[in-house]
Amino acid sequence: MNPIETVVQFVKEAYYELRKSSWLSRREAADSTKVVVLIVALMSVYVAGIDFVLSILMTALLGR
């Protein structure tokens, strides 16, 4: 099989698989995005808090 036929076959199979997929509705996608943004924001605040506390501790230990 030559490379062009291989690519064409791959695209056909990928299209077929995508047709079998179930897609989220616009509302479900928006709700999922909101949840992800909220979790990322909360984790960012948590990590920033840990970083702040550890930087204070390291400054105290190193005496700077």
Secondary structure by P-SEA (a helix, b strand, c coil): ccaaaaaaaaaaaaaaaaaabbbbcaaaaaaaaaaaaaaaaaaaaaaaaaaaaaaaaaaaaacc
